[in-house]
Amino acid sequence: MSESCWPIGIASENILHIPNNRQAPTMHHEHEHFLPESLPENPLQAVDEWLTFAKENAGRPNPDAMILATSGPSGMPSSRVVLCKELVREPGYLVFFTNYLSKKGRDLAYNPKASAVFHWDRLRRQIRIEGQITKSPTAECDEYFATRAWPRQLSAWASRQSEPVASLDHMQKRVERAAKKLGLDLAALESSGLAPADIPRPEYWGGYRLWISSVELWAEGAGRIHDRGLWTRDLTVAGDNAIQTGPWQSTRLQP
């Protein structure tokens, strides 16, 4: 049976060999990546630190990838991977960007609540988040869109995300038509590399803020004695895209 190598501790170079059947390691492995005995009052500093650490150590292209779950009128959950572009610790929300007319956008228009999961198998850590959704301010959306590589800017105009398309060739023709409509020279853009171009943001594309009402930090433990900390707080919708936050309550959970 082949074996895979897993880091035994966050700051350690030791390697623990675990069979593919994921048999538990011995109980005496290092605990340096566990949560503190006394849970912090506010979890978002730890979330920020874990995200930063993952970007530096996760060993994969998109350590900021999170599974985002939404639900629409049918009540059926729908999940996909999106990139977390920012964590704002105070007042406490995540930012991601997408097409507002997509499946997730339609779900969030109907039910502005979502959950997200970050999982870093190599680091043996996981973050679960739940909360309320609001749209990001227009200026914030414009600012981020202006930093995107031009092919991504153009695809936002060409794609009606989640709608049917006859073929990839048909999709490419949509890209060409979008470029023509915007007065862009595709050949010149292709020769310029991937730098952002002077392409405006379509109004149906932008950001969302996931206001955090629940955070669970999970650290893998020996013998499946995982360490789990849960923080919750109340959120109150105070108007269009305005959220008031309450104090955090914390508790430790059994694995």
N, C-alpha and C positions, 0 to 999 in steps of 0.2 A: 504494500500500500504506500502510495506517495505521501509526502509530508509537506506542509506549508509552514513558513516561519512567521511568527508573530512577536512584536516587541513585548517584553515583559513589563516595562515601566516607561513612563513618558520621558524621563531624563536619563534612562539607562540604555547602554548598548547591548545588554544581555538579550539573548534570543531564546524563546521558548518554542520547542517543536510540538505542534499539536496535530494529531492525525486528522484526516479529512472527516471522520465521523464526529469531530468536535468534542471528544472526551475532555472532561474538565481537568484543568491543571491542578497541581497539588495545592493544599491550603496555605502553604507558607510563601507564596509568591508575593512580590512587593506590592505595597498599597499606596505608593506615592501619588497615584493619579486619582485617589478617592476624594470625595467631598470632605470638607472640614467637619469635625464633630459637631460644632455649633454652626448651623446653617446661617449664612449672611442674611441680613434683613432684606436687601434688594438683590435679586438674582441676575440682573442684567449686566453687572460688571463681570460676573463669571461667564455669562453667555458671550460677552465681548472678548474675554480672554480666551475662551475655548475656540471661537471663530478665528481669532488671530493665530493661535497655536496651530490650528488645522491648516491654515493657509501656508504656514511655514514648514509643516511636518507631515501632512496627510499623504504626500507622495502620489497625488492624482491631479489631473488637469483642472478640475473645478471643485475645490474643497468648499466653496460657498454654495454648492448645489443643495437645494432642499426639495423634498417631496411636498407639494401643496395640494391639499384636499379641499374640495368645494362640493356644494350640492345645490341642485336647482328645484324646479317645481315637482319633479317625480320623487324627490327625497333620496335618489340613488347617489351615493358618494362618487366623486370623480377625482382621480389623482393624476398628477404629472410632475415632472421635474422642472423647476425654474431656478434662476440664480438670485440669491439675496444680494442686492447691490449696496445695501447700507443697513446698519443697526444704529438707531438713535436711542441712546440709553435713557435720556431724559427728554420727553416724558415717557418714552418706551414703545418703539415700534420698529418693524422691519420694512424695507422698501424693495419691491420688485416691479418689473415693467413687462407689459404685454399689449396685445391687441384687445381693446375693450369689447370688440364684437366677437371674440373667440368664445369657445365653450366655457372657459373659466370666467370670462368677462360677463357672459349672460347669466351664469350661476351667481356671480357676486352681485349683479344688479338685482336679482330676485332675493337672494339670501346673503347679506353682507357679513358673513362670518366664515372663517377658514381655520384650518389647522396646518401645521408644517412640521416636518421632521428633518433634522440633520443627522446623518449617521456616518461615522468614520470608523470603518471596521478595523483598519490598521491601528488606530489610536484607542480602540475599545471605549469609545465615548459616543453618546447620543444626546440630542436635545429635542424635546417635543414642545411645540408651542401652539396655543390656541388664542383666538382673539377676534376682534371686530375689524372690518375693512372700511377704509375710506379712500377716495381717489387722492393722488398727490396733487399739489398745486400746479397750475399750468406752467409757471416759470421754472419749477423744478423739473418738469417733464421736458420742456424745451432745452434746458441746460444739459440734461443727460443725453437727449437725442443727438445733440450737436457733437457729442464725443464719440458716437458710434462710427465704426468703419462704414464707408459709403455703400458697400454691398448690402449691409444690414439696414442702413437708412432706406435704400431703394426697395428692398424686399418688404419693408413695412407698407409702402405704397402699393406694391404689386400684389401682395397676398391678402386674401380675405380669409384669415386664419380659421381653420376648422371647417371651411366650406369644401364641397367636392371639387376635384379637378380631373380632367380627362387623362392627363399624362404629364410627365416631367417636362416634355417638350412644350406642351401647352402652357405650363407654368413659366418656362423661360420666355415664351412670347409675351406673357403678361408683364414680365420684368422689362422687356424691350419697349412695350407700349407705355409703361409707366415712365421710363426714362425719356421717351419722346414727348410725352405730355408735360413733363417737368422741364423740357428744354435742355436735357443733359446729353453730352457726347460720351457714349459708352466706351468707345475706343480710347478716348483721352483719359477717362477715369481709370480704365484698366491699366494704362501705362503709368499711372501716377502711384500705384501701390494701393494700400488699404486705408489711407488717411481719410478722415471725415471730409465730406464735401458740403457745399452750401445748399443743402437739401432741407426744406422745412419739414417739421413734424406733422404728420396727418393727425387730425383732431381725434380720430378713433384709436390712436395709439398713445399709451402713456403709463404712468406709474400708479401703484397702489401702496397704501400704508396698512400693514397688518399690526394693529394696536394690540399689544400683548396683555391678555387677561390671565393666562396660565403658562407656566414654564415647568418642565420636568427635566432635570439634569440626571443622566444615567451614566454610571461607570461600571464596566464589567468587573466582576469579582470571581475569585476561585470558588469552585464547587457551586456555581450559580448563585452565590451570595453577592448579588450585585448591589451597588449603592445607588439609591434613588432619592433625590430631593425634589419636592413639589412646592411651588409658590403660586398663589392665586391672588387676584385682586378684582374689585368691581370696576367696570367701565360704564360710564353714562354718556349717551349721545346727547350733546348739548346744542346741536344745530347742524347745518350742512358742513360735513367734514370736520366737525369739532367734537372732540372726545375729552371727557373729564375722567381722571384716574383716581382710584382710591388707594389705600395703603396695602402693602403686601402682607399676606399670611403664609407661613411656611410650615412644612411637616416632612418627616422622613417616611418613606414607603418601604414596605417589605418587598423583596425581589419577586 
